[in-house]
Amino acid sequence: MNKQIFFYLVLILLGGCDLQKNKNYTESSPKPNIILILSDDMGYSDPGCFGGEVETPNLDALANKGLRLTQFYNGARCCPTRASLMTGCYPHQTGIGHMTNTPADFAQHDLGIPEYRGFLNKNCVTIAEVLKEAGYTTLMTGKWHLGISDKSKWPLQRGFDKFYGLIPGASNFFKPVYPRGITYMNDTVSVSDDDFYTTDAFTDYAIQFIDEAKTENSKKPFFLYLAYTAPHWPLNAPRKVVEKYKGKYMEGWTKLREARYERMQEMGIIDEKWDLSPQDWRDWNTLSEEKKIEMDLRRAIYSAMIDQMDQNIGKLVSHLKDQNILDNTLIIFLNDNGACAEGGELGGGPAEQLDTKEGYFLSYGGAWANASNTPYREYKHWVHEGGIGTPFIAHWPKVIPKENEGRIVSEYGFLPDLMATFVDVAQTTYPEEYRGNRIVPTSGKSLVPLLKGENKPIHTEPIFWEHEGNKAVRLGKYKLVSKWNKERETEWELYDLETDRSEMHNIASQQPEKVNEMEKMYEEWAQANHVLAWNKIQKLYKEKNSSEKK
């Protein structure tokens, strides 16, 4: 092993240990409240402040008074993203190397291997567990999706004082029912309100929890994790909001992509040097008029889901203003993975259920997802930029310099940085042990320097991804990425993201030494974190299913 690779391996194994002494934020004022808002399956360019035509005035306002990070990364899929987001570790280190278990089968993704159990293990800590030790009231509303089989794996048992939301990953928005229904604290509750809508309920309970926390102790800071399920399928939205968007998408996905691409360049969200990736699907004009109307409706409902989420974010921010606590509240908004192509090119689920309160698997399809991810390649599941790039907004009036309001930041970061950031602003430490268990070091770095206006890279070490055999390494301006296929486990592509973030010009053959260097980094990381080849994982699933049938 050469010295450079050894150096990177040490960084990987020890990454984040400097947080034991991380005291970058040393204000003498009261500790800030922290609100982490996560949307679900939204595309990179969907919000208005990232180039979309969807009405998101409240997110836009947060961006205009805060910062937009244009190169922040998620984990490509709901479960691994949440595992990494909540713990500051790579998902394999948390026990969720692939997916979490489901209401249909509490052991569906449990392979009996520490890295692939389907729930958070005890060798990681959640943000809630860390901040609770630092004197925070810890609140959560929305989607958990980090363990379901028994209450020991639920939010209240992983550091949260209060919880209202979904333990599994998805439900009908109007009529969530067991086993994909609502849980309040540790109890299943039924929904009988004809006007119920999950996005609204998650916000209302978030506000209620904040008020209760401030009534109990007005001086105590709170951490709120608000994990919306919008705009994840099923396509469910209030009809009055859907009406705003009906007919707006009758020109199709090609023109939508082109309009967004131009607008994103004008806004400075993307570089003019970056090409618009190819359209993955058929031409809009090949559809029948009837199919165009259906596809316009699918897109209209999807946009309405984002719109309704934005209205709720506005409701929350207004409440913070009314309570005079907005200025010293750090608000972070991001999304869990790239736009979702599940359901095929033209979406899944019966068209007759659209614009009703019925349905479960109702999706808008790959053609619209391609537009949502403008200008990037691929989707949820994959680790090209369309799968892992997220819109990211940070708002904190007390700390972000006035002259930096509205600034677009191009330095890159990833999910574990949020644990590091919250440890920093809470003026606490990341534990080496917690409740008798040795804790994996976090891989994140604090974003506080960026929030304060520094203009330098957060990461000089490599960062990594793996999901379903799709894998990547980012090191400086270079990204090494491979899309899994059953014939070849690995086929590396290399991109210079400074000049080509849409990943249109593979330079692997021109720079084989860089490919070899970064491939070795990936192999060292995968070995250190017991990341198994996807072919191996599929074989284990097959063996597990065969043995269960006997």
MIRO-426473 format. One line per 5 residues: their letters; for each residue y, z, x of C-alpha. Coordinates in nm, 4 decimals. Example, Ala and Ser with C-alpha at 12.3 -4.5 7.8 and 13.67 -1.06 7.14 Angstrom:
% MIRO-426473
as = -0.4500:0.7800:1.2300  -0.1060:0.7140:1.3670
This chain:
% MIRO-426473
mnkqi = 0.0000:0.0000:0.0000  0.3327:-0.1017:0.1540  0.6266:0.1376:0.1733  0.8204:-0.0283:-0.1081  0.5351:-0.0060:-0.3567
ffylv = 0.4694:0.3553:-0.2537  0.8372:0.4330:-0.3160  0.8221:0.2872:-0.6664  0.4989:0.4718:-0.7438  0.6639:0.7988:-0.6474
lillg = 0.9556:0.7144:-0.8758  0.7165:0.6388:-1.1618  0.5208:0.9614:-1.1196  0.8255:1.1781:-1.0669  1.0746:0.9852:-1.2817
gcdlq = 1.3002:1.2173:-1.4709  1.2183:1.5323:-1.2724  1.5811:1.5359:-1.1659  1.6499:1.6408:-1.5234  1.5488:1.9919:-1.4268
knkny = 1.8917:2.0122:-1.2655  2.0762:1.7555:-1.4779  2.4098:1.9058:-1.5730  2.6276:1.5929:-1.5920  2.7842:1.7100:-1.9170
tessp = 2.9581:2.0359:-1.8358  3.2295:2.0544:-2.1006  3.3258:2.4100:-2.1902  3.3688:2.3101:-2.5559  3.0890:2.3804:-2.8068
kpnii = 2.7702:2.1819:-2.7646  2.7850:1.8578:-2.9616  2.5882:1.7835:-3.2731  2.3471:1.4934:-3.2160  2.2472:1.2345:-3.4755
lilsd = 1.9811:0.9765:-3.3909  1.9548:0.6963:-3.6480  1.6631:0.4547:-3.6284  1.6219:0.1442:-3.8428  1.2851:-0.0243:-3.8898
dmgys = 1.1910:-0.3887:-3.8154  1.5488:-0.5169:-3.8078  1.6327:-0.8175:-3.5910  1.8662:-0.8027:-3.2927  2.1393:-1.0160:-3.4496
dpgcf = 2.1247:-0.8830:-3.8084  2.4146:-0.6284:-3.8027  2.7634:-0.7725:-3.8245  2.8695:-0.6138:-3.4960  2.5843:-0.7985:-3.3220
ggeve = 2.6569:-1.1374:-3.4773  2.4973:-1.1209:-3.8217  2.6428:-1.2236:-4.1572  2.4952:-0.9159:-4.3317  2.7705:-0.6802:-4.4471
tpnld = 2.7535:-0.3731:-4.2218  3.1114:-0.2380:-4.2185  3.0030:0.1167:-4.1361  2.7911:0.0225:-3.8358  3.0724:-0.2106:-3.7315
alank = 3.3202:0.0780:-3.7510  3.0984:0.2979:-3.5339  3.0734:0.0141:-3.2820  3.4479:-0.0507:-3.2847  3.5198:0.3168:-3.2111
glrlt = 3.2245:0.3557:-2.9781  3.0103:0.1444:-2.7483  2.7583:-0.1335:-2.7965  2.4758:-0.1562:-2.5438  2.3514:-0.5132:-2.5569
qfyng = 2.0528:-0.4651:-2.3263  1.8781:-0.1614:-2.4647  1.5019:-0.1795:-2.5159  1.2531:-0.0413:-2.7642  0.8713:-0.0365:-2.7502
arccp = 0.7857:-0.3543:-2.9492  0.6148:-0.1752:-3.2421  0.6776:0.1157:-3.4805  0.4311:0.3686:-3.3345  0.4752:0.3231:-2.9585
trasl = 0.8521:0.3128:-3.0051  0.8557:0.6408:-3.1960  0.6225:0.8026:-2.9444  0.8473:0.7057:-2.6549  1.1712:0.7763:-2.8414
mtgcy = 1.0680:1.1260:-2.9464  0.9206:1.2347:-2.6122  1.1004:1.0508:-2.3327  0.7643:0.9291:-2.2000  0.5713:0.6048:-2.2049
phqtg = 0.3612:0.5835:-2.5239  0.0292:0.5950:-2.3371  0.1336:0.9294:-2.1857  0.1776:1.0724:-2.5361  -0.1621:0.9715:-2.6762
ighmt = -0.0305:0.6718:-2.8703  -0.1251:0.3920:-2.6323  -0.1765:0.1582:-2.9242  -0.1147:0.2813:-3.2818  -0.1215:0.5986:-3.4894
ntpad = -0.3958:0.6747:-3.7377  -0.3500:0.5764:-4.1024  -0.3807:0.7388:-4.4486  -0.6895:0.5223:-4.5080  -0.8634:0.6474:-4.1941
faqhd = -0.7424:0.9538:-4.0064  -0.9355:0.8400:-3.6968  -0.8751:0.4640:-3.7196  -0.7014:0.4393:-3.3820  -0.8650:0.7386:-3.2164
lgipe = -1.0809:0.6026:-2.9344  -1.1547:0.9459:-2.7915  -0.9541:0.8622:-2.4790  -0.6491:1.0823:-2.4036  -0.4145:0.7848:-2.3972
yrgfl = -0.5529:0.6345:-2.7207  -0.5872:0.9148:-2.9778  -0.3384:0.7944:-3.2408  -0.1204:1.1104:-3.2444  0.1168:1.2956:-3.0116
nkncv = -0.0672:1.5120:-2.7619  0.0359:1.8536:-2.6303  0.1275:1.7232:-2.2832  0.4546:1.5887:-2.4152  0.7457:1.7569:-2.5903
tiaev = 0.9604:1.6148:-2.8674  1.3381:1.6017:-2.8592  1.3288:1.8570:-3.1410  1.1166:2.0976:-2.9365  1.3514:2.0702:-2.6385
lkeag = 1.6729:2.1022:-2.8397  1.5399:2.3875:-3.0489  1.4876:2.5835:-2.7270  1.8500:2.4962:-2.6404  1.9808:2.6596:-2.9584
yttlm = 1.9941:2.3611:-3.1935  1.8946:2.3473:-3.5570  1.6558:2.0514:-3.5750  1.6473:1.8302:-3.8832  1.4583:1.5166:-3.9778
tgkwh = 1.4533:1.2787:-4.2712  1.2656:0.9506:-4.2949  0.9618:0.8004:-4.1253  0.7490:1.0149:-3.8930  0.4483:0.7916:-3.8052
lgisd = 0.3365:1.0051:-3.5095  0.0261:1.1756:-3.6457  -0.1124:1.2248:-3.9936  -0.4583:1.3849:-4.0028  -0.3477:1.7499:-4.0311
kskwp = -0.0258:1.9496:-4.0424  -0.0447:2.0409:-3.6746  0.0668:1.6835:-3.6077  0.3559:1.6821:-3.8566  0.7307:1.7239:-3.7844
lqrgf = 0.7626:2.0965:-3.8571  0.4822:2.1650:-3.6113  0.6512:1.9475:-3.3469  0.9860:2.1229:-3.3349  1.1735:2.0342:-3.6527
dkfyg = 1.3138:2.3111:-3.8736  1.3351:2.0885:-4.1800  1.1743:1.7606:-4.2857  1.1920:1.5243:-4.5809  1.0299:1.1830:-4.5650
lipga = 0.7148:0.9842:-4.4960  0.4366:1.1095:-4.2712  0.2705:0.7617:-4.2591  0.4517:0.4407:-4.1714  0.5452:0.2567:-4.4904
snffk = 0.5714:0.2906:-4.8679  0.7233:0.1294:-5.1721  1.0966:0.2125:-5.1589  1.1321:0.2824:-5.5320  0.7984:0.4458:-5.6089
pvypr = 0.6401:0.6086:-5.3022  0.3076:0.7599:-5.4048  0.0332:0.9527:-5.2279  -0.1079:0.8896:-4.9678  0.2092:0.6996:-4.8788
gitym = 0.4367:0.9329:-5.0659  0.7083:1.1840:-4.9879  0.6619:1.5086:-4.7970  0.9170:1.7899:-4.8140  0.8744:2.0415:-4.5339
ndtvs = 0.4910:2.0662:-4.5283  0.4282:1.9836:-4.8924  0.3572:1.6628:-5.0802  0.6101:1.6044:-5.3575  0.6057:1.3604:-5.6465
vsddd = 0.8932:1.1277:-5.7344  0.9883:1.0896:-6.1005  1.3518:0.9738:-6.0742  1.3901:0.6181:-6.2083  1.6835:0.5667:-5.9694
fyttd = 1.4951:0.6859:-5.6616  1.5288:0.4739:-5.3467  1.4009:0.6010:-5.0129  1.7059:0.4955:-4.8088  1.9353:0.6895:-5.0423
aftdy = 1.7045:0.9917:-5.0557  1.6726:1.0124:-4.6776  2.0513:1.0196:-4.6461  2.1027:1.2696:-4.9283  1.8540:1.5111:-4.7733
aiqfi = 2.0078:1.4608:-4.4290  2.3458:1.5673:-4.5706  2.1868:1.8579:-4.7565  2.0120:1.9768:-4.4402  2.3356:1.9577:-4.2406
deakt = 2.5210:2.1599:-4.5044  2.2456:2.4199:-4.5158  2.2464:2.4471:-4.1365  2.6243:2.4933:-4.1239  2.6134:2.7502:-4.4037
enskk = 2.3485:2.9498:-4.2187  2.5391:2.9361:-3.8876  2.8588:2.7326:-3.8632  2.8721:2.7641:-3.4832  2.5193:2.6416:-3.4171
pffly = 2.4866:2.2715:-3.3284  2.2348:2.0520:-3.5069  2.0117:1.7622:-3.4121  1.9392:1.5166:-3.6932  1.6779:1.2431:-3.6605
layta = 1.7361:0.9995:-3.9481  1.4540:0.7436:-3.9412  1.5132:0.4852:-4.2109  1.2289:0.2587:-4.3234  1.4735:-0.0247:-4.3982
phwpl = 1.4360:-0.3161:-4.3623  1.0587:-0.2863:-4.2998  0.8439:-0.4449:-4.5705  0.7979:-0.4170:-4.8656  1.1023:-0.6180:-4.9656
naprk = 1.2592:-0.3654:-5.2045  1.6333:-0.3315:-5.2616  1.8697:-0.2364:-5.5455  1.9255:-0.5434:-5.7603  2.3055:-0.5160:-5.7553
vveky = 2.3012:-0.5385:-5.3755  2.0515:-0.8259:-5.3752  2.2893:-1.0220:-5.6000  2.5493:-1.0226:-5.3195  2.3175:-1.2298:-5.1027
kgkym = 2.1372:-1.4576:-5.3471  2.2194:-1.8193:-5.2673  2.3750:-1.7392:-4.9287  2.0652:-1.8545:-4.7424  2.0021:-2.1851:-4.9182
egwtk = 2.1026:-2.3773:-4.6050  1.7989:-2.2313:-4.4280  1.7041:-2.0662:-4.1026  1.8090:-2.3452:-3.8656  2.1753:-2.3312:-3.9652
lrear = 2.1641:-1.9518:-3.9771  2.0379:-1.9381:-3.6173  2.3011:-2.1851:-3.4987  2.5849:-1.9981:-3.6725  2.4738:-1.6643:-3.5294
yermq = 2.4282:-1.8084:-3.1817  2.7848:-1.9382:-3.1815  2.9259:-1.6158:-3.3233  2.7363:-1.3991:-3.0733  2.8827:-1.5999:-2.7862
emgii = 3.2348:-1.5640:-2.9268  3.1869:-1.1877:-2.9656  3.0540:-1.1447:-2.6115  2.7160:-1.0144:-2.7314  2.5370:-1.2903:-2.5417
dekwd = 2.6329:-1.4990:-2.2398  2.7244:-1.8616:-2.2942  2.4753:-1.9528:-2.0201  2.1818:-1.8329:-2.2304  2.0133:-2.1066:-2.4312
lspqd = 1.9163:-2.0732:-2.7942  1.5376:-2.0408:-2.7979  1.3422:-2.3105:-2.9851  1.2839:-2.2814:-3.3582  0.9249:-2.1651:-3.3998
wrdwn = 0.8646:-2.2883:-3.7519  0.8937:-2.5911:-3.9798  1.2228:-2.7487:-4.0798  1.3874:-2.5968:-4.3874  1.4306:-2.9377:-4.5506
tlsee = 1.0537:-2.9897:-4.5675  1.0343:-2.7151:-4.8327  1.0379:-2.7910:-5.2035  1.3428:-2.6764:-5.4007  1.1307:-2.4075:-5.5665
kkiem = 1.0162:-2.2769:-5.2279  1.3719:-2.2784:-5.0940  1.4831:-2.0580:-5.3848  1.1961:-1.8176:-5.3147  1.2735:-1.8041:-4.9429
dlrra = 1.6434:-1.7521:-5.0141  1.5452:-1.4565:-5.2346  1.3167:-1.3059:-4.9697  1.6009:-1.3230:-4.7178  1.8530:-1.1902:-4.9726
iysam = 1.6402:-0.8810:-5.0424  1.5921:-0.8218:-4.6700  1.9695:-0.8423:-4.6116  2.0326:-0.6136:-4.9084  1.8046:-0.3526:-4.7510
idqmd = 2.0219:-0.3554:-4.4378  2.3385:-0.3495:-4.6492  2.2162:-0.0461:-4.8464  2.1215:0.1316:-4.5243  2.4705:0.0659:-4.3884
qnigk = 2.6280:0.2061:-4.7056  2.4249:0.5216:-4.6557  2.5304:0.5494:-4.2917  2.8874:0.5274:-4.4190  2.8164:0.8070:-4.6655
lvshl = 2.6839:1.0268:-4.3837  2.9801:0.9544:-4.1539  3.2266:1.0266:-4.4360  3.0595:1.3622:-4.4889  3.0914:1.4438:-4.1190
kdqni = 3.4623:1.3600:-4.1399  3.5073:1.5772:-4.4495  3.3405:1.8676:-4.2683  3.5607:1.8059:-3.9620  3.2581:1.7718:-3.7319
ldntl = 3.2595:1.3990:-3.6536  3.4570:1.4160:-3.3286  3.2045:1.6331:-3.1474  2.8988:1.4608:-3.2913  2.7130:1.2106:-3.0771
iifln = 2.5741:0.9372:-3.3033  2.3203:0.6915:-3.1663  2.1952:0.3968:-3.3722  1.9136:0.1641:-3.2695  1.6114:-0.0226:-3.4086
dngac = 1.2408:0.0290:-3.3427  1.1248:-0.3258:-3.2581  1.2167:-0.6893:-3.2964  1.2171:-0.8670:-3.6308  0.8804:-0.8805:-3.8044
aegge = 0.6894:-1.2081:-3.8435  0.4013:-1.0399:-4.0274  0.2915:-1.2214:-4.3393  0.3002:-1.5660:-4.1802  0.5652:-1.8325:-4.1595
lgggp = 0.6947:-1.8000:-4.5167  0.6250:-1.4326:-4.5789  0.3557:-1.2294:-4.7464  0.3036:-1.0874:-5.0942  0.3307:-1.2423:-5.4413
aeqld = 0.6631:-1.4062:-5.5216  0.6580:-1.2647:-5.8769  0.7029:-0.9148:-5.7334  1.0263:-1.0084:-5.5576  1.3410:-0.8451:-5.6980
tkegy = 1.1353:-0.5885:-5.8904  1.0383:-0.2303:-5.8141  0.6783:-0.3317:-5.7478  0.4879:-0.4367:-5.4377  0.3759:-0.3078:-5.1026
flsyg = 0.3156:-0.5867:-4.8524  0.6125:-0.8097:-4.9330  0.7646:-0.9689:-4.6236  1.0177:-1.2403:-4.5419  0.8047:-1.4170:-4.2810
gawan = 0.8266:-1.5592:-3.9322  1.0820:-1.8315:-4.0014  1.3445:-1.5806:-4.1110  1.2402:-1.3357:-3.8383  1.3105:-1.6118:-3.5868
asntp = 1.6678:-1.6209:-3.7172  1.6978:-1.2405:-3.7158  1.6104:-1.2390:-3.3446  1.8667:-1.5045:-3.2474  1.8717:-1.6175:-2.9673
yreyk = 1.5561:-1.4532:-2.8288  1.1868:-1.5386:-2.8194  0.8975:-1.3728:-3.0022  0.8857:-1.0822:-3.2470  0.7595:-0.7328:-3.3184
hwvhe = 0.4282:-0.6788:-3.1258  0.5367:-0.8869:-2.8238  0.7444:-0.7855:-2.5222  0.9586:-1.0913:-2.4712  1.3224:-1.0127:-2.5532
ggigt = 1.2817:-1.0863:-2.9257  1.0189:-0.8138:-2.9466  1.1905:-0.5366:-2.7500  1.5658:-0.6013:-2.7601  1.7535:-0.3719:-2.9985
pfiah = 2.1108:-0.3465:-3.1208  2.2373:-0.0132:-2.9891  2.5531:0.1741:-3.0882  2.6848:0.4997:-2.9415  2.9737:0.6864:-3.1088
wpkvi = 3.1207:1.0106:-2.9740  3.5005:1.0428:-3.0109  3.5246:1.3591:-2.8004  3.3707:1.1926:-2.4925  3.4061:0.8135:-2.5076
pkene = 3.7471:0.7346:-2.3534  3.9985:0.5866:-2.5958  4.0452:0.2835:-2.3756  3.6718:0.2113:-2.3915  3.6437:0.2097:-2.7687
grivs = 3.4719:-0.1095:-2.8805  3.3455:-0.1827:-2.5313  3.0334:-0.3936:-2.4847  2.8052:-0.2521:-2.2144  2.5534:-0.4787:-2.0432
eygfl = 2.3762:-0.2197:-1.8257  2.0206:-0.1883:-1.9504  1.8339:0.1152:-2.0727  1.5190:0.2050:-2.2670  1.3825:0.4629:-2.5080
pdlma = 1.3090:0.7510:-2.2662  1.6777:0.7520:-2.1758  1.7530:0.9184:-2.5084  1.5563:1.2322:-2.4219  1.7371:1.2434:-2.0878
tfvdv = 2.0736:1.1916:-2.2564  2.0197:1.4648:-2.5140  1.8974:1.7077:-2.2475  2.2165:1.6295:-2.0597  2.4626:1.6725:-2.3469
aqtty = 2.2866:1.9872:-2.4723  2.3237:2.1350:-2.1232  1.9590:2.2293:-2.1095  1.6538:2.1368:-1.9032  1.3453:1.9293:-1.9630
peeyr = 1.0426:2.1600:-1.9352  0.7601:2.1384:-1.6836  0.5470:2.3484:-1.9204  0.5664:2.4123:-2.2941  0.3522:2.6632:-2.4847
gnriv = 0.0983:2.6784:-2.2075  0.0666:2.3015:-2.1611  0.1698:2.1028:-1.8569  0.4318:1.8489:-1.9649  0.4479:1.4905:-1.8377
ptsgk = 0.7806:1.4212:-1.6615  1.0187:1.2093:-1.8651  1.0851:0.8565:-1.7394  1.4393:0.8432:-1.8738  1.7859:0.8622:-1.7223
slvpl = 2.0939:1.0019:-1.8933  2.3314:0.7542:-2.0561  2.6213:0.9997:-2.0343  2.7790:0.8181:-1.7357  2.7978:0.5009:-1.9477
lkgen = 2.9448:0.6960:-2.2388  3.2111:0.8378:-2.0074  3.3065:0.4921:-1.8855  3.1174:0.4481:-1.5609  3.0163:0.0900:-1.4953
kpiht = 2.7018:0.1059:-1.2867  2.3294:0.0590:-1.3483  2.1343:0.3445:-1.5045  1.8022:0.2176:-1.3697  1.7319:0.1068:-1.0137
epifw = 1.3577:0.1733:-1.0526  1.1271:-0.0556:-1.2536  1.0617:0.0098:-1.6229  0.7492:-0.1067:-1.8062  0.5949:-0.2136:-2.1366
ehegn = 0.2441:-0.2695:-2.2674  0.1349:-0.3233:-2.6251  -0.1794:-0.5064:-2.7341  -0.2082:-0.6705:-2.3932  0.1513:-0.7930:-2.3960
kavrl = 0.3153:-0.6497:-2.0857  0.6372:-0.6588:-1.8900  0.8328:-0.5139:-1.5995  1.2110:-0.5066:-1.5700  1.3625:-0.4577:-1.2238
gkykl = 1.7312:-0.5298:-1.1905  1.8026:-0.8784:-1.3161  1.4367:-0.9821:-1.3062  1.1801:-0.9526:-1.5812  0.8095:-1.0231:-1.5382
vskwn = 0.6352:-1.0723:-1.8724  0.2963:-1.1806:-2.0027  0.1875:-1.2698:-2.3573  -0.1763:-1.1802:-2.4160  -0.4260:-1.4382:-2.5312
keret = -0.8029:-1.4092:-2.5636  -0.8676:-1.6664:-2.2917  -0.6522:-1.4981:-2.0270  -0.5643:-1.1304:-2.0104  -0.2549:-1.1996:-1.7994
ewely = -0.0345:-1.5018:-1.7409  0.2869:-1.3888:-1.5783  0.6254:-1.5478:-1.6439  0.9331:-1.4560:-1.4408  1.2916:-1.4727:-1.5664
dletd = 1.6352:-1.4061:-1.4228  1.7933:-1.2290:-1.7190  2.1442:-1.2602:-1.5817  2.1326:-1.6345:-1.6307  1.8504:-1.6677:-1.8836
rsemh = 1.7972:-1.3720:-2.1165  1.6533:-1.6001:-2.3829  1.3651:-1.6568:-2.1385  1.3714:-2.0332:-2.1464  1.3332:-2.1077:-1.7744
niasq = 1.0243:-1.9575:-1.6141  1.0841:-1.9267:-1.2384  0.7450:-1.7772:-1.1499  0.6375:-2.0839:-0.9521  0.9671:-2.0826:-0.7609
qpekv = 0.9516:-1.7147:-0.6638  0.5841:-1.6210:-0.6178  0.6768:-1.3353:-0.3850  0.8852:-1.1715:-0.6598  0.5965:-1.2183:-0.9048
nemek = 0.3578:-1.0513:-0.6593  0.5985:-0.7654:-0.5914  0.6536:-0.6870:-0.9585  0.2900:-0.7420:-1.0527  0.1915:-0.4730:-0.8034
myeew = 0.4461:-0.2400:-0.9592  0.2918:-0.3022:-1.2996  -0.0615:-0.2466:-1.1720  0.0398:0.0811:-1.0062  0.2097:0.1985:-1.3274
aqanh = -0.0845:0.0927:-1.5474  -0.3317:0.2707:-1.3212  -0.1196:0.5871:-1.3048  -0.0906:0.5967:-1.6845  -0.4478:0.4867:-1.7646
vlawn = -0.3359:0.1752:-1.9504  -0.6481:-0.0177:-2.0469  -0.6751:-0.3952:-2.0716  -0.6469:-0.5176:-2.4287  -0.9885:-0.6852:-2.4078
kiqkl = -1.1321:-0.3427:-2.3248  -0.9486:-0.1764:-2.6152  -1.0745:-0.4401:-2.8591  -1.4293:-0.3856:-2.7356  -1.3941:-0.0097:-2.7876
ykekn = -1.2648:-0.0618:-3.1427  -1.5591:-0.2906:-3.2160  -1.8072:-0.0373:-3.0796  -1.6388:0.2437:-3.2752  -1.6537:0.0481:-3.6014
ssekk = -2.0168:-0.0505:-3.5437  -2.1261:0.3081:-3.4790  -1.9419:0.4344:-3.7877  -2.1243:0.1836:-4.0097  -2.4673:0.2997:-3.8916
